[in-house]
């Protein structure tokens, strides 16, 4: 006679043993489907440890003795069906970190699937993944327009004269490039300078664009008769771009002049301060008392090459690392919708393909080195979710990473429960948040252009009152970096160096590519608010655009609050970016978001709790993500599984915790 249940142990994926005696405690266990609060998908849970005797005890203890915590044994429990076949109700690895060996038995926990258990064990483990293989794409990181500045002081002058270049001393330079655009000037008398060759320039323009000069100048004048003075800023060729002061005739006084001028230059043009004029007998001219000024100008960095890999590839490599074998991975989200999202590391940005070391004789040698991404699964998923609004789960033996709507399917029914008892509705407090932390992790650089970075830390407030306890924050902040000025600092300030001590060496960087150009997607049709101008990239993954991609989830947790807004609270750096893409979507980074403008909600944050007669939910078939239908006071309701357990050994009454679908007529 065939048994109702069959109990098997599978050793190292090769040997299968059918146990003549059921594990003790099996009849007290529940198989539960629980929605993971971090990954949003359902996870299978075995609720209590199992105790194995006789043959089971021998097999498990022998494996543990040989392999310790690396022992590999799975338990499989199957139930006889009406067609005399067995259906697997539960299969998962035994957790040898929980083993307790007694005189005649062994007690051990059973985990869910191998992939789930490995992710639980290794989600924080940092792996080093070389940027190599057929999926590597060599891209051009484009020239980026950068703002630079320099501060000067005028050297004090005791000699009254005309036709001279005043002395200038550089106080500070905030430069993004390695090319010097400013220099100090010694005081030189020159009556008829050649403006095409004169070496007394204080600024040489590195980029066609606007230049701003602001400061003060105090000068004394001693002039009589037909004397004249003209204090000017002159560019290559002798054209005056700004006249600070001009006077003819007698003058014996001192003045302080405010300097606030701007003008356009082309690449290579130079600027000169010049005190020109004509002297009469007894009227020698002007002398500098003191003064200072700051010049701000644009430069443009040189393009460089960098190896990058697609995010879907990193999904597969991390699963392979955690599971120890090649793992089947599904992600239409990363492969198709976001197939242009790529990732790289600090070493690849800096083109570090060699490293120095010391041989046994003490000699310094250079050896090849492949740049590697250093990351873990937790940071990878946090970044994917922050940018793309996704979830993760295991289906069979497949790692599935898709948009959240994949895991909340209101158009598909999973099952209808039978004879459910009294239903209790409660507020889903786990879905209530008062603030959102978004964008990207705050970076410590505070350079001139760094302050203009848009892809940095951002906070929003939600229209949900705190009813009790501490206010809760929804963390939608990416762990990987997309800050274009941080990328510039990493790739340009360190160009040509072979050291590996940069702060960005272990950071992971994102690029949204235009694959036809083998380069980041360039500036949108219309934009404003950034120093980099038309050289901007990574704007598609800006903090606000990332947040808008969470529209269906945010509308869910803000259900019923359509009259309110998500309010921009603060940004670490620049929130002035405004972009309008080719689809006409206009995004103001620091603009509020009306709740009624968000995508349709996935669920209602109301929880239904009830008990019902046994239903076969142990595997949920091929559709664990659809709705469960139940009845309350003659009315049908729908909800997604948040937590549900089944005692298949007894087919007893089971507990359901569901989160309501948005089309449920809840009042």
C-alpha positions in Angstrom: 0.0 0.0 0.0 1.3 3.4 -0.9 1.9 5.8 1.9 0.1 9.2 2.0 3.4 11.0 2.5 6.9 10.2 1.3 10.0 11.5 3.1 13.4 11.6 1.4 16.9 12.9 2.0 19.0 14.0 -1.0 22.7 14.0 -0.3 24.9 16.4 -2.3 22.4 16.4 -5.1 23.3 12.8 -6.1 22.1 10.2 -3.6 18.4 9.9 -2.6 17.2 8.0 0.4 13.6 7.3 1.2 13.1 7.3 5.0 10.9 4.6 6.5 10.1 6.9 9.5 8.8 10.4 9.2 10.8 13.2 10.8 9.5 13.9 14.3 7.7 17.2 14.4 6.7 17.1 10.8 3.0 16.9 11.8 3.5 20.1 13.9 5.0 22.1 11.1 3.5 24.6 8.7 4.7 25.4 5.3 4.3 29.2 5.0 4.4 31.6 2.1 5.6 35.0 3.5 6.1 38.2 1.6 9.7 39.4 2.2 9.8 43.0 3.4 13.1 43.6 1.8 12.6 41.9 -1.6 8.8 42.1 -2.0 8.5 38.6 -3.3 7.1 35.5 -1.5 9.5 33.3 0.4 8.7 29.7 1.5 9.3 29.1 5.2 9.3 25.8 7.2 8.2 27.0 10.7 9.8 24.4 13.1 12.9 22.2 13.3 12.7 18.5 12.3 14.0 15.6 14.4 15.4 12.6 12.4 15.9 9.1 13.9 17.5 5.9 12.7 18.4 6.0 9.0 17.8 9.8 8.8 19.9 10.3 11.9 22.8 8.2 10.4 22.7 10.0 7.0 22.7 13.5 8.4 25.4 12.9 11.1 27.7 11.1 8.6 27.4 14.0 6.2 28.0 16.6 8.9 31.1 14.6 10.2 32.6 14.6 6.7 31.7 18.2 5.6 30.7 20.2 8.8 28.9 23.4 7.9 29.5 22.7 4.2 27.4 19.6 4.4 24.7 19.3 1.7 21.5 17.5 2.4 18.0 18.4 1.2 14.7 17.1 2.7 11.9 16.4 0.3 8.3 15.7 1.4 5.7 14.6 -1.1 2.0 13.8 -0.9 0.2 11.0 -2.7 -2.3 12.3 -5.3 -5.6 10.8 -6.6 -3.7 9.6 -9.7 -1.3 7.7 -7.5 1.6 10.1 -8.3 3.4 12.0 -5.6 3.5 15.8 -5.6 6.4 17.6 -3.9 5.0 19.7 -1.1 8.3 20.9 0.3 11.9 20.6 -0.7 14.8 22.5 0.8 18.2 22.2 2.3 18.9 21.4 5.9 20.6 24.2 7.8 23.7 22.6 9.4 24.5 25.7 11.4 21.5 24.7 13.5 22.3 21.0 14.0 21.8 19.4 17.4 23.0 15.8 17.8 21.4 13.7 20.5 22.1 10.1 21.5 19.6 8.6 19.1 18.5 11.5 16.9 19.5 14.7 15.3 17.4 18.0 15.3 17.9 20.5 12.5 16.1 23.3 10.7 14.9 23.0 7.1 15.4 26.0 4.9 13.4 27.1 1.9 15.0 26.7 -1.6 18.7 26.6 -1.9 18.8 29.9 -3.7 16.7 31.6 -1.0 18.8 30.1 1.8 22.1 31.1 0.1 20.9 34.7 -0.4 19.9 34.8 3.2 23.3 33.6 4.2 25.4 35.6 1.8 23.5 38.7 0.9 26.0 40.9 2.7 29.1 39.1 1.5 31.3 41.2 -0.7 32.4 39.6 -3.9 35.1 40.7 -6.3 33.8 40.3 -9.9 36.3 41.0 -12.7 35.1 43.3 -15.5 35.9 40.8 -18.2 34.1 38.5 -20.7 32.0 38.8 -23.8 29.5 41.2 -22.2 32.1 43.9 -21.5 31.5 47.0 -23.5 34.2 49.6 -24.0 32.5 53.0 -23.8 33.7 56.6 -24.2 33.1 58.7 -21.2 32.5 62.0 -22.9 34.0 65.4 -22.4 32.2 67.2 -19.5 31.9 71.0 -19.2 33.3 72.0 -15.9 33.4 75.2 -13.9 36.7 76.4 -12.6 37.7 79.5 -10.7 40.8 81.3 -9.5 41.4 84.2 -7.0 44.0 86.9 -7.5 45.2 89.9 -5.6 46.7 93.0 -7.1 50.2 93.6 -5.9 50.6 97.0 -4.1 52.4 99.5 -6.3 54.3 102.6 -5.2 55.2 103.9 -8.6 52.8 106.2 -10.5 52.9 105.3 -14.2 50.8 104.5 -17.3 51.3 101.8 -20.0 52.0 98.9 -17.7 50.8 95.4 -16.6 50.0 95.5 -12.9 51.5 92.7 -10.7 49.1 89.9 -9.9 49.5 87.1 -7.3 47.3 83.9 -7.4 45.6 83.1 -4.1 43.6 80.0 -4.9 42.7 77.9 -7.8 39.7 75.5 -8.0 40.5 73.5 -11.1 38.8 70.4 -12.4 41.3 69.8 -15.2 45.1 69.2 -15.2 45.7 72.1 -17.7 46.7 75.4 -16.1 44.5 78.3 -17.3 45.9 81.0 -15.0 49.3 82.4 -14.1 50.8 85.1 -11.8 52.0 88.3 -13.5 55.1 90.4 -12.7 54.6 94.2 -13.0 56.0 95.2 -16.4 56.1 98.6 -18.2 55.3 98.2 -21.9 54.1 101.2 -24.0 53.0 99.4 -27.1 52.5 95.7 -26.3 52.0 93.1 -29.0 48.6 91.7 -27.9 49.2 88.5 -29.9 52.4 87.5 -28.2 52.5 89.4 -24.8 53.4 87.0 -22.0 51.8 89.0 -19.2 48.4 87.3 -19.5 46.7 86.2 -16.3 44.1 83.9 -18.0 44.1 81.6 -21.0 40.6 80.4 -22.0 40.3 76.6 -22.2 36.8 76.5 -23.5 34.6 78.6 -25.7 32.1 80.2 -23.4 31.4 82.8 -20.8 33.9 84.2 -18.3 33.0 86.1 -15.2 35.3 88.4 -13.2 34.2 90.0 -9.9 36.2 91.9 -7.3 37.5 95.3 -6.2 40.4 97.6 -7.1 41.7 100.6 -5.1 44.0 102.8 -7.0 45.6 106.2 -6.5 45.9 108.8 -9.3 48.4 111.6 -9.8 47.6 113.4 -13.1 47.8 116.9 -14.5 47.1 118.7 -17.8 46.7 116.4 -20.8 47.3 113.2 -18.8 44.9 110.3 -19.4 44.4 106.8 -17.9 42.5 103.8 -19.0 42.3 100.7 -16.7 41.0 97.8 -18.9 40.9 94.1 -19.3 42.1 93.3 -22.8 42.0 90.0 -24.8 44.3 88.6 -27.4 44.3 90.9 -30.4 44.0 94.0 -28.4 40.2 94.2 -28.0 38.9 95.6 -24.7 36.4 93.3 -23.1 35.9 95.6 -20.0 36.9 99.1 -19.0 37.1 99.5 -15.3 38.0 103.3 -15.3 38.9 105.9 -17.8 39.8 109.5 -17.2 41.5 112.4 -19.0 42.9 115.6 -17.3 44.1 116.5 -13.9 43.4 114.2 -11.0 44.9 113.8 -7.5 42.9 111.3 -5.6 42.2 107.6 -4.9 39.2 105.5 -5.7 37.8 102.0 -5.1 36.2 100.3 -8.1 33.8 97.4 -8.0 34.5 94.9 -10.7 31.6 92.8 -12.0 31.9 91.9 -15.7 31.2 89.0 -17.9 31.9 88.3 -21.6 32.5 85.4 -24.0 35.9 84.1 -25.2 37.0 81.4 -27.5 39.5 78.6 -26.9 43.0 79.9 -26.5 42.2 83.6 -26.1 44.1 85.3 -23.3 43.2 88.1 -20.9 45.4 91.0 -19.6 45.0 93.7 -17.1 46.5 96.9 -18.5 46.9 100.5 -17.2 47.2 102.4 -20.5 47.2 106.2 -21.2 49.3 109.2 -21.8 51.4 111.2 -19.3 52.0 115.0 -19.3 54.9 116.7 -17.4 54.2 116.3 -13.7 51.3 113.8 -14.2 52.8 110.3 -14.2 49.5 108.3 -13.9 48.2 105.7 -11.5 49.4 103.2 -8.8 47.6 100.2 -7.3 46.9 100.4 -3.6 45.2 97.0 -3.2 42.6 94.9 -4.7 41.4 91.4 -5.5 39.2 89.6 -7.9 37.9 86.1 -8.8 37.6 84.7 -12.3 35.1 81.9 -13.1 35.2 80.2 -16.4 34.5 76.9 -18.1 36.8 74.1 -19.2 36.1 70.8 -20.8 37.6 67.5 -19.9 39.1 65.1 -22.3 37.1 62.0 -23.1 38.4 58.7 -21.8 37.6 55.0 -22.4 36.1 52.7 -19.8 35.0 49.0 -19.6 31.5 48.5 -18.3 29.1 45.5 -18.0 25.3 45.4 -18.0 23.4 45.2 -14.7 21.7 42.0 -15.8 25.1 40.4 -16.1 26.0 41.4 -12.6 22.7 39.8 -11.4 23.9 36.5 -12.9 27.4 36.7 -11.5 26.2 37.5 -8.0 23.8 34.5 -8.0 26.6 32.4 -9.3 28.9 33.5 -6.5 26.3 33.0 -3.7 25.1 29.6 -5.0 28.4 28.2 -6.0 27.1 27.2 -9.4 25.7 28.8 -12.6 22.1 29.9 -11.7 19.2 30.4 -14.0 18.2 34.1 -13.8 15.2 35.9 -15.2 15.0 39.7 -15.5 13.1 41.1 -18.4 13.4 44.4 -16.5 17.2 44.4 -16.6 17.7 42.7 -20.0 15.0 44.5 -22.0 13.4 47.6 -20.4 16.7 48.6 -18.8 19.2 46.8 -20.9 21.1 50.1 -21.3 21.9 50.3 -17.6 25.6 49.5 -17.2 28.0 49.3 -14.2 31.7 49.6 -13.6 34.2 50.2 -10.9 36.7 52.9 -9.8 39.7 51.0 -11.2 38.1 50.7 -14.6 37.3 54.5 -14.6 41.0 55.2 -13.8 42.2 52.7 -16.5 44.2 50.7 -13.9 45.0 47.6 -15.8 48.3 47.0 -14.1 49.4 47.1 -10.5 52.8 47.2 -8.8 54.1 44.6 -6.3 57.3 43.3 -4.8 58.9 40.0 -5.8 60.8 37.7 -3.4 64.1 39.6 -4.1 62.5 42.9 -3.1 62.3 44.2 -6.6 59.3 46.3 -7.6 57.5 44.8 -10.6 54.4 45.6 -12.6 51.9 42.9 -13.4 48.6 42.9 -15.3 45.5 43.5 -13.3 41.9 43.2 -14.3 39.6 45.9 -12.7 36.9 44.2 -10.6 33.5 45.3 -9.2 33.4 44.8 -5.4 29.8 44.5 -4.3 27.3 42.3 -2.6 23.7 41.2 -3.3 22.1 43.5 -0.8 23.7 46.6 -2.3 22.9 45.4 -5.8 19.2 44.8 -5.1 18.9 48.1 -3.1 20.3 49.9 -6.2 18.0 48.1 -8.6 15.0 48.8 -6.5 16.0 52.5 -5.9 16.3 53.1 -9.6 13.7 50.7 -11.1 11.0 49.9 -8.5 11.6 46.1 -8.5 11.2 43.0 -6.4 13.0 39.6 -6.2 12.0 36.1 -5.5 12.7 32.5 -6.5 10.5 30.6 -8.8 11.5 26.9 -8.8 15.2 27.1 -9.3 15.2 30.5 -11.0 16.2 33.8 -9.6 13.6 36.3 -10.7 14.1 40.1 -10.6 11.3 42.1 -12.1 9.3 45.3 -11.6 7.0 45.2 -8.5 3.9 44.9 -10.6 5.1 41.4 -11.5 4.6 40.4 -7.8 1.1 42.0 -7.5 -1.1 40.7 -10.3 -4.6 41.9 -9.8 -5.8 40.6 -13.2 -4.9 37.0 -12.2 -6.5 34.8 -9.6 -4.4 32.4 -7.6 -7.2 30.7 -5.7 -10.6 31.1 -4.0 -10.5 30.1 -0.3 -13.3 27.9 1.1 -15.4 28.5 4.2 -13.3 31.5 5.5 -14.3 32.6 9.1 -14.7 36.1 10.5 -12.5 38.6 8.7 -10.5 41.2 10.7 -9.3 44.3 8.8 -6.3 46.2 10.1 -4.2 49.2 8.9 -1.1 47.9 7.2 1.3 49.9 9.4 4.3 48.3 7.8 3.4 50.2 4.6 3.1 53.6 6.2 6.1 56.0 6.0 6.5 59.7 6.8 9.7 60.4 4.8 11.6 59.0 1.8 15.4 58.9 1.5 16.2 58.8 -2.2 18.8 59.6 -4.8 22.3 58.4 -4.0 24.5 58.2 -1.0 26.0 61.5 0.0 29.6 62.0 -1.2 32.1 63.9 0.8 33.8 65.8 -2.1 33.0 69.5 -2.0 34.8 70.8 -5.0 33.5 73.6 -7.1 31.6 71.4 -9.5 30.7 68.8 -6.9 28.3 71.3 -5.3 26.5 71.3 -8.7 26.0 67.5 -8.7 22.3 66.5 -9.1 22.7 62.7 -8.5 23.1 63.0 -4.8 21.1 62.5 -1.6 17.5 63.7 -1.6 14.7 63.7 1.0 10.9 63.9 0.5 8.1 64.0 3.0 4.9 62.1 2.7 1.4 63.2 3.8 1.0 60.4 6.4 0.7 61.4 10.0 2.7 59.6 12.7 0.1 58.0 14.9 2.4 56.2 17.4 6.0 55.2 17.9 8.9 56.6 15.8 8.4 58.2 12.3 9.3 55.7 9.6 11.5 56.3 6.6 11.2 54.6 3.2 14.8 54.0 2.0 14.8 54.3 -1.8 18.5 55.4 -2.0 20.9 53.6 -4.4 24.1 52.1 -3.1 25.9 52.5 -6.5 26.9 55.9 -7.7 25.7 57.9 -10.7 27.3 61.3 -9.9 28.9 62.7 -13.0 31.2 65.0 -11.2 32.3 62.2 -8.9 33.1 60.2 -12.1 35.2 63.2 -13.3 37.1 63.4 -10.1 37.9 59.6 -10.2 38.9 59.5 -13.9 40.7 62.9 -14.5 42.4 63.8 -11.2 43.9 60.4 -11.1 44.7 59.8 -14.8 47.9 58.1 -15.4 48.5 57.0 -11.8 48.9 53.3 -10.9 48.1 53.5 -7.2 45.0 52.0 -5.8 44.4 54.2 -2.8 41.7 56.4 -4.2 38.5 56.8 -2.2 36.5 55.7 -5.3 38.5 52.5 -5.9 35.9 50.3 -4.2 32.9 52.2 -5.4 30.5 51.0 -8.1 29.4 53.4 -10.8 26.3 53.4 -13.0 25.9 54.6 -16.6 22.8 54.8 -18.7 24.1 54.3 -22.2 23.2 55.2 -25.8 24.5 51.9 -27.2 24.7 53.2 -30.7 27.2 55.8 -29.5 29.0 53.4 -27.1 28.7 56.3 -24.6 26.3 57.6 -21.9 23.0 58.9 -23.2 23.6 62.6 -23.9 21.6 65.6 -22.8 17.8 65.6 -23.2 16.1 67.9 -25.8 15.5 70.5 -23.1 17.2 71.0 -19.7 18.4 73.7 -17.3 20.0 74.1 -13.9 23.4 72.5 -14.3 26.9 73.8 -14.9 27.8 71.0 -17.3 25.3 72.2 -19.8 24.8 70.0 -22.9 27.5 67.6 -21.7 25.3 66.3 -19.0 24.6 62.5 -18.8 23.0 60.1 -16.3 20.0 62.5 -16.1 17.7 59.6 -16.9 18.6 58.1 -13.5 18.3 61.4 -11.6 16.7 61.2 -8.1 13.3 62.6 -9.1 13.0 60.4 -12.2 14.0 57.4 -10.1 11.3 58.3 -7.6 8.6 58.7 -10.3 9.3 55.1 -11.4 8.0 54.1 -8.0 4.6 55.6 -8.8 2.5 52.5 -8.5 4.1 51.5 -5.1 3.9 55.1 -3.7 0.3 55.4 -4.8 -0.4 52.2 -3.0 1.0 53.3 0.4 -0.7 56.7 -0.2 -4.0 55.2 -1.1 -6.9 57.6 -0.5 -4.6 60.6 -0.3 -5.0 61.9 -3.8 -5.6 65.5 -2.7 -2.1 65.6 -1.2 1.5 65.8 -2.5 4.9 64.2 -1.9 6.9 67.3 -0.9 10.5 67.8 -1.8 12.3 68.5 1.5 16.0 68.9 0.8 18.9 67.9 -1.4 22.6 67.4 -0.5 23.8 69.3 -3.5 22.0 70.7 -6.6 18.3 70.3 -7.0 17.9 72.9 -9.8 18.0 70.4 -12.7 15.0 70.5 -15.0 14.8 68.0 -17.8 12.3 67.4 -20.6 12.8 64.1 -22.4 11.9 63.0 -26.0 8.5 61.7 -24.7 7.7 65.2 -23.4 8.0 64.2 -19.7 9.1 67.3 -17.8 10.8 66.7 -14.5 11.7 69.4 -12.0 14.0 67.8 -9.5 12.9 69.9 -6.5 9.2 70.0 -7.5 6.5 68.3 -5.4 4.6 65.4 -6.8 0.8 65.3 -6.6 -0.4 61.9 -5.4 -3.2 61.8 -8.0 -0.6 62.0 -10.8 1.1 58.7 -9.8 0.6 55.5 -11.6 -2.3 53.2 -10.6 -1.7 51.6 -7.2 -0.7 48.0 -6.8 -2.6 47.4 -3.5 -4.4 49.1 -0.6 -2.5 49.2 2.6 -5.2 47.4 4.5 -4.6 43.9 5.9 -7.3 41.1 6.0 -6.8 38.4 8.6 -8.9 35.2 8.7 -8.9 31.4 9.0 -10.3 29.1 6.3 -10.6 25.5 5.4 -7.6 23.7 3.9 -6.6 24.9 0.5 -3.7 23.6 -1.5 -1.4 26.7 -1.3 1.8 24.9 -0.5 3.2 25.5 -4.0 0.7 28.0 -5.3 1.2 26.4 -8.7 2.6 28.6 -11.4 1.0 31.8 -10.2 2.0 32.7 -6.6 1.5 36.4 -7.4 -2.1 36.6 -8.2 -5.0 37.4 -5.8 -6.8 35.3 -3.3 -10.5 35.6 -3.3 -12.5 35.4 0.0 -15.9 36.3 1.3 -17.0 38.7 4.1 -20.7 39.2 4.8 -21.7 37.9 1.4 -19.3 40.2 -0.5 -16.3 39.0 -2.3 -12.9 40.5 -1.5 -9.5 40.1 -3.0 -6.0 40.3 -1.6 -2.4 39.3 -2.2 -0.7 36.9 0.1 1.3 38.6 2.8 1.5 35.5 5.0 -0.2 32.2 4.7 0.6 28.8 6.2 -0.7 25.3 5.6 -0.4 22.1 7.7 -0.4 19.6 4.9 0.0 16.7 7.2 -3.4 17.2 8.7 -5.2 19.4 6.1 -6.3 21.5 9.0 -7.7 25.0 9.1 -5.2 27.6 8.0 -4.4 31.3 8.7 -4.4 33.9 6.0 -2.9 37.4 6.1 -3.7 39.3 2.8 -3.1 42.8 1.6 -6.1 44.1 -0.4 -6.1 44.7 -4.1 -6.9 48.2 -5.3 -10.1 47.0 -6.9 -11.5 45.6 -3.7 -14.6 47.6 -2.7 -13.4 48.3 0.8 -15.4 50.9 2.8 
